[in-house]
């Protein structure tokens, strides 16, 4: 059997990194497991950023310690993607065809977890929703941009049609869009899984719009 291109330790380290982002581990935080430390070192060297190894490992250690102190901590796919994008941009990390970038992308993490962000968190030791996740929940076939676009378009249509932005209305709106042949709109459960909750999805779109106002018609 061919080994996975990205080891599980790299995926778990990516999630812990996001949790510890901006923190510095204290002297009492133990070193990372050897496999995880070696994987980080190898991937960072492969992508041409060996100078980030110490920072990456310290941040993962901080995230690991935070999770040990508070097992209820978690992170949404939306927030994870934002942190990863910020880190990659801040350090000028360049992606190219055939090259895996660390921290690993949210889509890769979702695919490896069978399309469930909760399952990805669970495997890395994070807290997850106790609600049963139906098969295919949080499908990995949608990109972060498609999630954002779906919420933005729905809110625009809701305002134009003078109806509320409740989740049930989104479900009905999506059904209508799918009936028109659209295949790029995530389901209601997938939206909640990606952002962490329906209210968080609406808030994320509001924050995006405040930072990047749409141009006038």
N, CA, C and O of each residue as an XYZ file, in Angstrom:
868
protein
N       0.848     -1.209      0.000
C       0.000      0.000      0.000
C       0.876      1.250      0.000
O       1.833      1.351      0.768
N       0.538      2.196     -0.870
C       1.310      3.435     -0.958
C       0.994      4.330      0.240
O      -0.174      4.531      0.574
N       2.022      4.863      0.883
C       1.837      5.725      2.051
C       1.195      7.037      1.632
O       1.471      7.520      0.534
N       0.350      7.632      2.465
C      -0.275      8.916      2.153
C       0.783      9.980      1.886
O       1.841      9.978      2.516
N       0.502     10.881      0.961
C       1.457     11.935      0.631
C       1.739     12.801      1.855
O       2.878     13.209      2.083
N       0.714     13.076      2.629
C       0.869     13.879      3.840
C       0.554     13.004      5.056
O      -0.569     12.516      5.182
N       1.514     12.797      5.946
C       1.274     11.954      7.131
C       0.199     12.557      8.036
O      -0.001     13.772      8.056
N      -0.483     11.699      8.778
C      -1.493     12.177      9.718
C      -0.882     13.165     10.710
O      -1.537     14.120     11.129
N       0.369     12.931     11.080
C       1.016     13.817     12.049
C       1.103     15.246     11.521
O       1.064     16.199     12.300
N       1.223     15.402     10.193
C       1.292     16.744      9.602
C      -0.069     17.426      9.674
O      -0.156     18.629      9.918
N      -1.135     16.645      9.459
C      -2.496     17.191      9.551
C      -2.810     17.597     10.985
O      -3.343     18.680     11.230
N      -2.476     16.723     11.929
C      -2.748     17.022     13.333
C      -1.942     18.232     13.791
O      -2.439     19.077     14.536
N      -0.696     18.304     13.338
C       0.156     19.437     13.700
C      -0.408     20.740     13.137
O      -0.309     21.791     13.770
N      -0.999     20.665     11.945
C      -1.581     21.867     11.329
C      -2.723     22.415     12.175
O      -2.830     23.625     12.372
N      -3.573     21.524     12.674
C      -4.704     21.956     13.492
C      -4.224     22.518     14.828
O      -4.753     23.520     15.310
N      -3.234     21.878     15.417
C      -2.681     22.376     16.684
C      -1.985     23.712     16.480
O      -2.031     24.586     17.345
N      -1.337     23.863     15.321
C      -0.669     25.120     14.978
C      -1.675     26.272     14.971
O      -1.416     27.343     15.520
N      -2.829     26.029     14.338
C      -3.855     27.071     14.264
C      -4.349     27.448     15.656
O      -4.626     28.615     15.931
N      -4.455     26.461     16.522
C      -4.911     26.721     17.880
C      -3.882     27.523     18.664
O      -4.246     28.356     19.495
N      -2.622     27.283     18.409
C      -1.564     27.970     19.141
C      -1.043     29.211     18.450
O      -0.114     29.847     18.947
N      -1.617     29.570     17.315
C      -1.130     30.709     16.526
C      -1.125     31.995     17.355
O      -2.135     32.368     17.952
N       0.020     32.657     17.382
C       0.144     33.902     18.132
C       0.602     33.704     19.567
O       0.836     34.675     20.285
N       0.732     32.445     19.991
C       1.164     32.147     21.358
C       2.624     31.703     21.367
O       3.182     31.327     20.336
N       3.224     31.756     22.543
C       4.578     31.256     22.738
C       4.539     30.252     23.881
O       4.075     30.587     24.971
N       5.014     29.031     23.660
C       4.954     28.031     24.728
C       5.887     28.374     25.874
O       6.985     28.885     25.651
N       5.462     28.097     27.098
C       6.345     28.352     28.227
C       7.372     27.223     28.335
O       7.305     26.224     27.619
N       8.309     27.409     29.238
C       9.420     26.466     29.359
C       8.976     25.071     29.773
O       9.692     24.096     29.542
N       7.806     24.970     30.381
C       7.343     23.670     30.872
C       6.648     22.823     29.805
O       6.353     21.651     30.038
N       6.392     23.402     28.654
C       5.718     22.649     27.595
C       6.693     21.634     26.999
O       7.762     22.017     26.524
N       6.343     20.358     27.016
C       7.254     19.322     26.497
C       7.437     19.408     24.993
O       6.644     20.029     24.286
N       8.492     18.776     24.522
C       8.761     18.744     23.089
C       7.687     17.919     22.378
O       6.975     17.136     23.008
N       7.581     18.100     21.076
C       6.595     17.352     20.291
C       7.032     15.898     20.146
O       8.218     15.588     20.259
N       6.076     15.008     19.895
C       6.437     13.625     19.614
C       7.432     13.588     18.461
O       7.327     14.396     17.539
N       8.361     12.700     18.489
C       9.431     12.667     17.482
C       8.908     12.583     16.050
O       9.433     13.249     15.158
N       7.874     11.767     15.826
C       7.329     11.631     14.476
C       6.787     12.956     13.958
O       7.029     13.319     12.806
N       6.052     13.684     14.804
C       5.487     14.960     14.400
C       6.589     15.991     14.153
O       6.530     16.744     13.181
N       7.581     16.025     15.023
C       8.681     16.975     14.871
C       9.456     16.696     13.585
O       9.825     17.629     12.872
N       9.704     15.428     13.284
C      10.441     15.056     12.080
C       9.634     15.369     10.824
O      10.191     15.785      9.808
N       8.324     15.170     10.898
C       7.464     15.469      9.751
C       7.461     16.960      9.455
O       7.569     17.367      8.298
N       7.337     17.773     10.497
C       7.361     19.223     10.308
C       8.678     19.665      9.700
O       8.702     20.466      8.766
N       9.767     19.145     10.228
C      11.086     19.510      9.730
C      11.214     19.160      8.252
O      11.710     19.960      7.459
N      10.767     17.964      7.887
C      10.873     17.516      6.495
C      10.020     18.358      5.555
O      10.484     18.750      4.485
N       8.778     18.641      5.943
C       7.883     19.399      5.070
C       8.324     20.849      4.925
O       8.252     21.413      3.834
N       8.775     21.448      6.005
C       9.229     22.841      5.934
C      10.502     22.965      5.097
O      10.680     23.960      4.394
N      11.378     21.981      5.164
C      12.570     21.989      4.323
C      12.170     21.802      2.858
O      12.706     22.468      1.972
N      11.233     20.898      2.614
C      10.794     20.619      1.249
C      10.160     21.839      0.592
O      10.318     22.039     -0.612
N       9.447     22.656      1.361
C       8.802     23.832      0.775
C       9.711     25.059      0.800
O       9.288     26.160      0.448
N      10.957     24.862      1.216
C      11.941     25.950      1.160
C      11.891     26.935      2.309
O      12.360     28.066      2.181
N      11.321     26.512      3.442
C      11.245     27.412      4.598
C      11.784     26.737      5.864
O      11.092     26.701      6.882
N      13.009     26.201      5.814
C      13.563     25.541      7.004
C      13.739     26.491      8.181
O      13.776     26.068      9.336
N      13.850     27.792      7.869
C      14.031     28.787      8.934
C      12.777     28.936      9.805
O      12.833     29.537     10.879
N      11.644     28.385      9.339
C      10.399     28.485     10.103
C      10.176     27.278     11.013
O       9.173     27.215     11.725
N      11.097     26.329     10.994
C      10.909     25.095     11.763
C      10.723     25.360     13.253
O       9.802     24.827     13.872
N      11.583     26.171     13.819
C      11.496     26.453     15.255
C      10.193     27.150     15.608
O       9.538     26.799     16.590
N       9.814     28.153     14.795
C       8.560     28.879     15.031
C       7.368     27.932     14.919
O       6.469     27.962     15.760
N       7.357     27.098     13.892
C       6.249     26.175     13.677
C       6.119     25.194     14.838
O       5.021     24.970     15.347
N       7.229     24.617     15.249
C       7.179     23.642     16.329
C       6.767     24.287     17.656
O       6.022     23.691     18.434
N       7.248     25.497     17.909
C       6.862     26.191     19.139
C       5.370     26.502     19.147
O       4.713     26.395     20.182
N       4.834     26.891     17.981
C       3.409     27.219     17.890
C       2.553     25.970     18.050
O       1.508     26.010     18.700
N       2.989     24.865     17.460
C       2.263     23.600     17.618
C       2.297     23.174     19.085
O       1.292     22.699     19.615
N       3.426     23.337     19.734
C       3.545     22.994     21.153
C       2.599     23.849     21.996
O       1.973     23.360     22.936
N       2.506     25.129     21.644
C       1.601     26.030     22.375
C       0.156     25.588     22.196
O      -0.622     25.593     23.151
N      -0.207     25.205     20.970
C      -1.562     24.741     20.711
C      -1.858     23.450     21.449
O      -2.950     23.270     21.986
N      -0.889     22.557     21.474
C      -1.049     21.276     22.160
C      -1.247     21.499     23.662
O      -2.076     20.842     24.290
N      -0.483     22.424     24.225
C      -0.606     22.718     25.653
C      -1.952     23.358     25.960
O      -2.568     23.044     26.979
N      -2.413     24.248     25.095
C      -3.708     24.906     25.288
C      -4.823     23.876     25.298
O      -5.757     23.962     26.095
N      -4.717     22.899     24.401
C      -5.747     21.864     24.316
C      -5.719     20.967     25.550
O      -6.764     20.510     26.011
N      -4.524     20.716     26.084
C      -4.412     19.895     27.296
C      -5.012     20.626     28.493
O      -5.624     20.008     29.364
N      -4.834     21.939     28.530
C      -5.372     22.737     29.634
C      -6.886     22.882     29.541
O      -7.582     22.915     30.555
N      -7.382     22.968     28.315
C      -8.821     23.132     28.096
C      -9.275     22.218     26.961
O      -9.296     22.641     25.805
N      -9.636     20.982     27.267
C     -10.038     20.003     26.246
C     -11.260     20.418     25.433
O     -11.556     19.810     24.404
N     -11.976     21.457     25.893
C     -13.174     21.894     25.179
C     -12.837     22.810     24.000
O     -13.721     23.148     23.212
N     -11.582     23.210     23.869
C     -11.193     24.102     22.778
C     -11.400     23.430     21.425
O     -11.199     22.225     21.277
N     -11.801     24.222     20.453
C     -11.983     23.701     19.097
C     -11.724     24.834     18.118
O     -11.416     25.952     18.529
N     -11.845     24.557     16.836
C     -11.621     25.579     15.816
C     -12.428     25.211     14.581
O     -12.471     24.044     14.191
N     -13.060     26.185     13.970
C     -13.863     25.915     12.770
C     -12.959     25.867     11.540
O     -11.840     26.380     11.564
N     -13.445     25.256     10.480
C     -12.687     25.195      9.234
C     -12.458     26.600      8.684
O     -11.411     26.885      8.104
N     -13.435     27.463      8.868
C     -13.323     28.843      8.400
C     -12.181     29.553      9.096
O     -11.353     30.190      8.445
N     -12.129     29.450     10.406
C     -11.070     30.113     11.163
C      -9.717     29.493     10.847
O      -8.716     30.202     10.752
N      -9.680     28.189     10.687
C      -8.432     27.516     10.346
C      -7.885     28.056      9.021
O      -6.700     28.371      8.913
N      -8.760     28.157      8.019
C      -8.343     28.636      6.703
C      -7.822     30.068      6.783
O      -6.866     30.419      6.092
N      -8.443     30.894      7.617
C      -8.002     32.284      7.771
C      -6.597     32.347      8.371
O      -5.750     33.103      7.897
N      -6.352     31.552      9.413
C      -5.047     31.544     10.072
C      -3.975     31.029      9.115
O      -2.885     31.596      9.031
N      -4.284     29.962      8.404
C      -3.318     29.401      7.455
C      -2.963     30.416      6.378
O      -1.790     30.592      6.047
N      -3.974     31.084      5.830
C      -3.738     32.096      4.802
C      -2.872     33.226      5.333
O      -1.970     33.697      4.640
N      -3.139     33.662      6.554
C      -2.370     34.735      7.179
C      -0.902     34.331      7.343
O      -0.002     35.116      7.044
N      -0.668     33.120      7.814
C       0.693     32.640      8.036
C       1.455     32.513      6.726
O       2.608     32.934      6.628
N       0.815     31.936      5.727
C       1.462     31.744      4.424
C       1.814     33.085      3.788
O       2.899     33.249      3.229
N       0.889     34.046      3.875
C       1.145     35.374      3.297
C       2.243     36.106      4.060
O       3.094     36.758      3.455
N       2.223     36.000      5.385
C       3.200     36.707      6.217
C       4.625     36.248      5.955
O       5.574     37.021      6.094
N       4.767     34.973      5.570
C       6.115     34.432      5.371
C       6.442     34.162      3.904
O       7.450     33.527      3.594
N       5.604     34.637      3.022
C       5.879     34.532      1.596
C       6.046     33.109      1.100
O       6.871     32.850      0.224
N       5.274     32.186      1.648
C       5.371     30.781      1.244
C       4.692     30.608     -0.111
O       3.525     30.961     -0.283
N       5.431     30.067     -1.058
C       4.926     29.916     -2.414
C       4.490     28.476     -2.684
O       5.222     27.531     -2.390
N       3.299     28.321     -3.242
C       2.821     26.990     -3.599
C       3.080     26.752     -5.080
O       3.205     27.697     -5.859
N       3.158     25.501     -5.453
C       3.341     25.140     -6.857
C       2.765     23.754     -7.071
O       2.545     23.013     -6.113
N       2.522     23.403     -8.319
C       1.927     22.117     -8.650
C       2.804     20.973     -8.148
O       4.010     20.939     -8.393
N       2.175     20.041     -7.445
C       2.904     18.882     -6.963
C       3.633     19.092     -5.656
O       4.291     18.177     -5.162
N       3.528     20.287     -5.082
C       4.216     20.557     -3.820
C       3.203     20.754     -2.705
O       2.307     21.590     -2.818
N       3.340     19.992     -1.636
C       2.458     20.130     -0.483
C       2.968     21.242      0.428
O       4.152     21.290      0.763
N       2.074     22.125      0.821
C       2.429     23.237      1.698
C       1.954     22.936      3.113
O       0.854     22.425      3.320
N       2.790     23.258      4.063
C       2.404     23.147      5.475
C       2.333     24.549      6.053
O       3.226     25.351      5.780
N       1.313     24.886      6.839
C       0.196     24.055      7.294
C      -0.650     23.541      6.124
O      -0.804     24.215      5.105
N      -1.178     22.364      6.293
C      -1.962     21.697      5.250
C      -3.282     22.432      5.015
O      -3.867     22.974      5.953
N      -3.746     22.451      3.782
C      -4.994     23.135      3.453
C      -6.217     22.478      4.073
O      -6.234     21.270      4.305
N      -7.239     23.282      4.339
C      -8.469     22.771      4.953
C      -9.130     21.715      4.079
O      -9.703     20.754      4.592
N      -9.055     21.885      2.768
C      -9.670     20.921      1.864
C      -8.999     19.553      1.978
O      -9.675     18.523      1.962
N      -7.676     19.544      2.093
C      -6.935     18.289      2.255
C      -7.314     17.614      3.566
O      -7.504     16.399      3.617
N      -7.422     18.407      4.619
C      -7.794     17.861      5.926
C      -9.187     17.243      5.862
O      -9.416     16.162      6.403
N     -10.111     17.929      5.204
C     -11.475     17.422      5.072
C     -11.517     16.113      4.275
O     -12.204     15.167      4.661
N     -10.788     16.067      3.177
C     -10.784     14.862      2.344
C     -10.273     13.663      3.127
O     -10.822     12.565      3.026
N      -9.226     13.876      3.901
C      -8.641     12.779      4.663
C      -9.557     12.318      5.788
O      -9.425     11.200      6.286
N     -10.495     13.189      6.189
C     -11.427     12.845      7.266
C     -12.780     12.425      6.712
O     -13.770     12.403      7.443
N     -12.831     12.096      5.441
C     -14.072     11.641      4.837
C     -15.092     12.741      4.633
O     -16.286     12.465      4.521
N     -14.638     13.987      4.583
C     -15.543     15.110      4.348
C     -16.110     15.730      5.606
O     -16.915     16.656      5.518
N     -15.716     15.249      6.779
C     -16.248     15.780      8.042
C     -15.165     16.519      8.818
O     -14.160     15.931      9.217
N     -15.382     17.806      9.024
C     -14.425     18.596      9.806
C     -14.405     18.108     11.253
O     -13.354     18.087     11.892
N     -15.554     17.721     11.756
C     -15.613     17.194     13.120
C     -14.745     15.944     13.264
O     -14.061     15.769     14.273
N     -14.775     15.092     12.268
C     -13.961     13.877     12.330
C     -12.472     14.229     12.293
O     -11.661     13.579     12.953
N     -12.121     15.250     11.528
C     -10.726     15.694     11.469
C     -10.283     16.199     12.842
O      -9.184     15.889     13.303
N     -11.147     16.977     13.486
C     -10.837     17.481     14.820
C     -10.726     16.340     15.817
O      -9.809     16.301     16.638
N     -11.662     15.421     15.736
C     -11.685     14.294     16.678
C     -10.386     13.487     16.597
O      -9.828     13.095     17.622
N      -9.920     13.248     15.395
C      -8.704     12.451     15.219
C      -7.470     13.165     15.751
O      -6.469     12.529     16.081
N      -7.547     14.498     15.834
C      -6.417     15.279     16.343
C      -6.553     15.589     17.834
O      -5.715     16.282     18.410
N      -7.624     15.066     18.458
C      -7.788     15.248     19.893
C      -8.582     16.464     20.311
O      -8.593     16.831     21.486
N      -9.257     17.101     19.343
C     -10.045     18.290     19.653
C     -11.459     17.929     20.095
O     -11.939     16.818     19.869
N     -12.112     18.898     20.732
C     -13.521     18.748     21.081
C     -14.337     18.883     19.805
O     -13.959     19.628     18.900
N     -15.453     18.168     19.729
C     -16.327     18.247     18.560
C     -17.774     18.283     19.008
O     -18.090     18.046     20.174
N     -18.644     18.583     18.063
C     -20.072     18.578     18.361
C     -20.512     17.166     18.689
O     -20.037     16.212     18.073
N     -21.420     17.013     19.659
C     -21.933     15.704     20.023
C     -23.051     15.269     19.080
O     -23.517     14.130     19.126
N     -23.464     16.189     18.234
C     -24.532     15.864     17.288
C     -24.042     14.866     16.242
O     -22.915     14.973     15.758
N     -24.875     13.909     15.899
C     -24.496     12.904     14.899
C     -24.254     13.572     13.552
O     -25.046     14.408     13.115
N     -23.173     13.205     12.904
C     -22.830     13.762     11.615
C     -23.277     12.825     10.499
O     -22.779     11.702     10.418
N     -24.190     13.243      9.645
C     -24.610     12.367      8.554
C     -23.479     12.132      7.564
O     -22.539     12.923      7.484
N     -23.573     11.042      6.812
C     -22.548     10.728      5.838
C     -22.397     11.850      4.820
O     -23.386     12.353      4.285
N     -21.146     12.239      4.555
C     -20.899     13.299      3.587
C     -20.971     14.685      4.186
O     -20.868     15.677      3.465
N     -21.146     14.770      5.503
C     -21.289     16.061      6.175
C     -20.055     16.912      5.924
O     -18.928     16.449      6.097
N     -20.277     18.188      5.507
C     -19.151     19.083      5.283
C     -18.310     18.649      4.092
O     -17.083     18.608      4.186
N     -18.938     18.329      2.996
C     -18.230     17.798      1.839
C     -17.009     18.620      1.463
O     -17.057     19.849      1.409
N     -15.924     17.921      1.206
C     -14.668     18.590      0.894
C     -14.623     19.128     -0.530
O     -13.646     19.770     -0.917
N     -15.666     18.875     -1.314
C     -15.611     19.318     -2.705
C     -15.845     20.808     -2.859
O     -15.709     21.342     -3.959
N     -16.197     21.492     -1.772
C     -16.389     22.934     -1.825
C     -15.167     23.652     -1.251
O     -14.609     23.232     -0.237
N     -14.763     24.725     -1.902
C     -13.617     25.502     -1.436
C     -14.096     26.566     -0.449
O     -15.287     26.872     -0.404
N     -13.174     27.138      0.347
C     -13.556     28.225      1.257
C     -14.234     29.375      0.517
O     -15.164     29.995      1.034
N     -13.756     29.656     -0.708
C     -14.351     30.741     -1.493
C     -15.798     30.436     -1.872
O     -16.634     31.338     -1.915
N     -16.092     29.167     -2.146
C     -17.463     28.797     -2.505
C     -18.398     28.896     -1.302
O     -19.566     29.254     -1.448
N     -17.887     28.580     -0.120
C     -18.702     28.755      1.079
C     -19.028     30.237      1.268
O     -20.177     30.598      1.524
N     -18.013     31.088      1.140
C     -18.218     32.529      1.301
C     -19.209     33.066      0.268
O     -20.105     33.846      0.589
N     -19.025     32.629     -0.976
C     -19.896     33.101     -2.056
C     -21.340     32.664     -1.839
O     -22.270     33.425     -2.108
N     -21.528     31.439     -1.352
C     -22.883     30.944     -1.112
C     -23.605     31.806     -0.080
O     -24.759     32.185     -0.278
N     -22.925     32.113      1.015
C     -23.539     32.943      2.055
C     -23.798     34.347      1.538
O     -24.859     34.920      1.786
N     -22.834     34.900      0.823
C     -22.990     36.261      0.301
C     -24.170     36.362     -0.666
O     -24.964     37.300     -0.593
N     -24.278     35.378     -1.578
C     -25.360     35.384     -2.554
C     -26.712     35.181     -1.885
O     -27.692     35.839     -2.234
N     -26.758     34.264     -0.918
C     -28.004     34.019     -0.190
C     -28.475     35.275      0.530
O     -29.655     35.619      0.464
N     -27.565     35.963      1.219
C     -27.945     37.171      1.950
C     -28.434     38.256      0.990
O     -29.368     38.996      1.299
N     -27.801     38.338     -0.159
C     -28.225     39.319     -1.162
C     -29.639     39.006     -1.647
O     -30.478     39.902     -1.746
N     -29.904     37.730     -1.951
C     -31.221     37.330     -2.436
C     -32.286     37.470     -1.343
O     -33.440     37.797     -1.623
N     -31.879     37.216     -0.095
C     -32.818     37.342      1.021
C     -33.251     38.792      1.183
O     -34.430     39.079      1.394
N     -32.292     39.698      1.082
C     -32.601     41.121      1.203
C     -33.476     41.581      0.035
O     -34.416     42.355      0.214
N     -33.151     41.095     -1.149
C     -33.911     41.462     -2.340
C     -35.322     40.895     -2.290
O     -36.270     41.535     -2.745
N     -35.462     39.683     -1.732
C     -36.772     39.038     -1.667
C     -37.527     39.345     -0.387
O     -38.651     38.882     -0.192
N     -36.902     40.133      0.489
C     -37.524     40.548      1.747
C     -37.902     39.353      2.638
O     -39.008     39.293      3.174
N     -36.969     38.411      2.787
C     -37.171     37.315      3.741
C     -35.926     37.195      4.625
O     -34.856     37.688      4.265
N     -36.065     36.546      5.773
C     -34.983     36.494      6.754
C     -33.861     35.553      6.324
O     -34.008     34.767      5.388
N     -32.740     35.654      7.031
C     -31.583     34.811      6.724
C     -31.499     33.602      7.658
O     -30.402     33.148      7.985
N     -32.642     33.081      8.085
C     -32.657     31.881      8.917
C     -32.119     30.691      8.110
O     -32.194     30.667      6.882
N     -31.582     29.722      8.825
C     -31.042     28.538      8.167
C     -32.086     27.848      7.296
O     -31.771     27.394      6.196
N     -33.332     27.765      7.779
C     -34.380     27.110      7.015
C     -34.601     27.794      5.672
O     -34.858     27.135      4.664
N     -34.499     29.125      5.667
C     -34.656     29.853      4.413
C     -33.473     29.572      3.479
O     -33.643     29.521      2.261
N     -32.270     29.388      4.053
C     -31.117     29.039      3.226
C     -31.347     27.676      2.564
O     -31.069     27.493      1.379
N     -31.863     26.719      3.356
C     -32.127     25.374      2.837
C     -33.104     25.449      1.662
O     -32.912     24.793      0.638
N     -34.146     26.253      1.824
C     -35.142     26.392      0.760
C     -34.542     27.092     -0.449
O     -34.816     26.718     -1.589
N     -33.718     28.117     -0.196
C     -33.064     28.861     -1.280
C     -32.107     27.963     -2.053
O     -32.075     27.994     -3.283
N     -31.326     27.161     -1.328
C     -30.385     26.261     -1.978
C     -31.138     25.242     -2.845
O     -30.709     24.931     -3.956
N     -32.249     24.733     -2.336
C     -33.034     23.755     -3.093
C     -33.473     24.349     -4.422
O     -33.455     23.679     -5.454
N     -33.865     25.608     -4.379
C     -34.286     26.293     -5.603
C     -33.106     26.458     -6.557
O     -33.245     26.260     -7.764
N     -31.927     26.828     -6.002
C     -30.737     27.011     -6.835
C     -30.301     25.687     -7.475
O     -29.941     25.642     -8.652
N     -30.339     24.622     -6.685
C     -29.966     23.305     -7.209
C     -30.931     22.899     -8.318
O     -30.532     22.288     -9.310
N     -32.205     23.245     -8.138
C     -33.209     22.951     -9.154
C     -32.935     23.674    -10.454
O     -33.388     23.250    -11.517
N     -32.188     24.773    -10.370
C     -31.833     25.545    -11.563
C     -30.525     25.069    -12.183
O     -30.045     25.621    -13.174
N     -29.959     24.019    -11.567
C     -28.738     23.446    -12.128
C     -27.459     23.824    -11.420
O     -26.380     23.429    -11.862
N     -27.542     24.582    -10.325
C     -26.342     24.981     -9.606
C     -25.766     23.788     -8.842
O     -26.505     23.043     -8.198
N     -24.461     23.612     -8.915
C     -23.787     22.520     -8.199
C     -22.687     23.033     -7.277
O     -21.923     22.248     -6.714
N     -22.609     24.343     -7.126
C     -21.515     24.945     -6.351
C     -21.984     25.523     -5.018
O     -21.292     26.350     -4.424
N     -23.150     25.095     -4.549
C     -23.698     25.659     -3.307
C     -23.742     24.593     -2.213
O     -24.461     23.605     -2.355
N     -22.990     24.770     -1.125
C     -22.954     23.783     -0.026
C     -24.304     23.659      0.667
O     -25.104     24.594      0.655
N     -24.552     22.512      1.264
C     -25.787     22.286      2.012
C     -25.753     23.059      3.325
O     -24.706     23.557      3.739
N     -26.903     23.152      3.969
C     -26.971     23.820      5.272
C     -26.050     23.187      6.299
O     -25.309     23.908      6.968
N     -26.066     21.839      6.454
C     -25.159     21.189      7.403
C     -23.694     21.441      7.081
O     -22.874     21.606      7.984
N     -23.360     21.472      5.779
C     -21.975     21.724      5.394
C     -21.562     23.145      5.783
O     -20.433     23.373      6.218
N     -22.477     24.091      5.623
C     -22.200     25.482      6.019
C     -21.911     25.554      7.519
O     -20.939     26.182      7.940
N     -22.755     24.911      8.316
C     -22.569     24.932      9.775
C     -21.264     24.261     10.167
O     -20.570     24.730     11.069
N     -20.930     23.179      9.502
C     -19.699     22.461      9.811
C     -18.478     23.310      9.473
O     -17.501     23.325     10.222
N     -18.534     24.008      8.354
C     -17.394     24.797      7.894
C     -17.131     25.999      8.796
O     -15.988     26.259      9.173
N     -18.195     26.735      9.142
C     -18.030     27.948      9.947
C     -18.087     27.695     11.458
O     -17.615     28.518     12.243
N     -18.662     26.564     11.861
C     -18.803     26.273     13.281
C     -20.240     26.383     13.736
O     -20.651     25.679     14.658
N     -21.018     27.258     13.103
C     -22.437     27.425     13.404
C     -23.045     28.312     12.315
O     -22.327     28.970     11.562
N     -24.370     28.319     12.245
C     -25.034     29.154     11.240
C     -24.818     30.639     11.544
O     -24.571     31.429     10.633
N     -24.911     31.015     12.806
C     -24.711     32.416     13.181
C     -23.287     32.866     12.861
O     -23.070     34.013     12.470
N     -22.316     31.962     13.027
C     -20.925     32.297     12.717
C     -20.756     32.514     11.218
O     -19.961     33.354     10.798
N     -21.496     31.764     10.414
C     -21.428     31.926      8.958
C     -21.929     33.314      8.556
O     -21.310     33.989      7.734
N     -23.041     33.730      9.136
C     -23.588     35.057      8.834
C     -22.660     36.156      9.322
O     -22.476     37.169      8.647
N     -22.075     35.954     10.496
C     -21.168     36.949     11.066
C     -19.904     37.078     10.225
O     -19.400     38.183     10.021
N     -19.393     35.948      9.736
C     -18.187     35.963      8.915
C     -18.416     36.771      7.645
O     -17.549     37.538      7.224
N     -19.581     36.599      7.039
C     -19.899     37.355      5.826
C     -20.028     38.836      6.134
O     -19.589     39.674      5.346
N     -20.637     39.173      7.290
C     -20.778     40.581      7.678
C     -19.405     41.208      7.885
O     -19.175     42.351      7.490
N     -18.494     40.461      8.503
C     -17.140     40.965      8.737
C     -16.397     41.159      7.428
O     -15.677     42.141      7.247
N     -16.581     40.207      6.511
C     -15.927     40.331      5.211
C     -16.400     41.571      4.473
O     -15.607     42.297      3.874
N     -17.710     41.803      4.525
C     -18.272     42.932      3.798
C     -17.827     44.262      4.401
O     -17.649     45.241      3.676
N     -17.646     44.305      5.728
C     -17.219     45.548      6.372
C     -15.779     45.882      5.995
O     -15.402     47.052      5.923
N     -14.964     44.823      5.752
C     -13.573     45.038      5.380
C     -13.416     45.279      3.881
O     -12.520     46.006      3.451
N     -14.308     44.655      3.077
C     -14.234     44.785      1.629
C     -15.615     45.089      1.065
O     -16.270     44.210      0.505
N     -16.051     46.326      1.213
C     -17.396     46.691      0.742
C     -17.564     46.400     -0.739
O     -16.653     46.630     -1.534
N     -18.734     45.895     -1.102
C     -19.016     45.647     -2.501
C     -19.095     46.964     -3.252
O     -19.620     47.942     -2.719
N     -18.584     47.014     -4.481
C     -18.642     48.245     -5.261
C     -20.086     48.591     -5.583
O     -20.922     47.695     -5.694
N     -20.396     49.886     -5.736
C     -21.770     50.287     -6.063
C     -22.176     49.773     -7.423
O     -21.342     49.639     -8.318
N     -23.457     49.483     -7.582
C     -23.962     48.997     -8.889
C     -23.879     50.096     -9.937
O     -24.254     49.880    -11.089
